[in-house]
Amino acid sequence: MAFKPLHDRVLVRRIESDEKTAGGLIIPENAKEKPAEGEIVSVGEGARKDSGELIAMAVKAGDKVLFGKWSGTEVKIDGEELLIMKESDILGIM
């Protein structure tokens, strides 16, 4: 993939959730919520302070992360649906 996010943005691939509940019921496709966890595909170089100093990113490619339900912008790159979001939209690393 030849896409590199700029500044403090990250490219995330959603991790699909289970198709069954804990009780064993199968969840139909139209009743599923979009998962709020994913894997970092690539990261930008980081934000810059007013002085020009680079602020390093806290996440790296391969990290599994949890993000807000409405975070990011959906994009299609090489036929794959991915999310681009700011690092601040990420709630934590799993």
LINMOWO-V860558 format. One record per residue. N is the residue number from 1. RES is the residue in one letter. D_CENTER is the distance of its C-alpha to the mean C-alpha in whole Angstrom. Layout:
BEGIN
N RES D_CENTER
N RES D_CENTER
END
This chain:
BEGIN
1 M 16
2 A 17
3 F 14
4 K 14
5 P 12
6 L 15
7 H 15
8 D 13
9 R 10
10 V 7
11 L 6
12 V 3
13 R 6
14 R 6
15 I 9
16 E 12
17 S 14
18 D 18
19 E 21
20 K 23
21 T 24
22 A 25
23 G 29
24 G 28
25 L 28
26 I 26
27 I 23
28 P 24
29 E 21
30 N 22
31 A 22
32 K 18
33 E 16
34 K 12
35 P 10
36 A 8
37 E 7
38 G 5
39 E 6
40 I 6
41 V 8
42 S 10
43 V 10
44 G 13
45 E 16
46 G 16
47 A 17
48 R 21
49 K 24
50 D 27
51 S 29
52 G 26
53 E 25
54 L 22
55 I 20
56 A 18
57 M 14
58 A 13
59 V 11
60 K 11
61 A 10
62 G 11
63 D 10
64 K 8
65 V 7
66 L 8
67 F 7
68 G 9
69 K 11
70 W 11
71 S 8
72 G 8
73 T 10
74 E 10
75 V 12
76 K 14
77 I 14
78 D 17
79 G 17
80 E 13
81 E 11
82 L 8
83 L 6
84 I 7
85 M 7
86 K 9
87 E 9
88 S 11
89 D 9
90 I 7
91 L 10
92 G 11
93 I 11
94 M 12
END
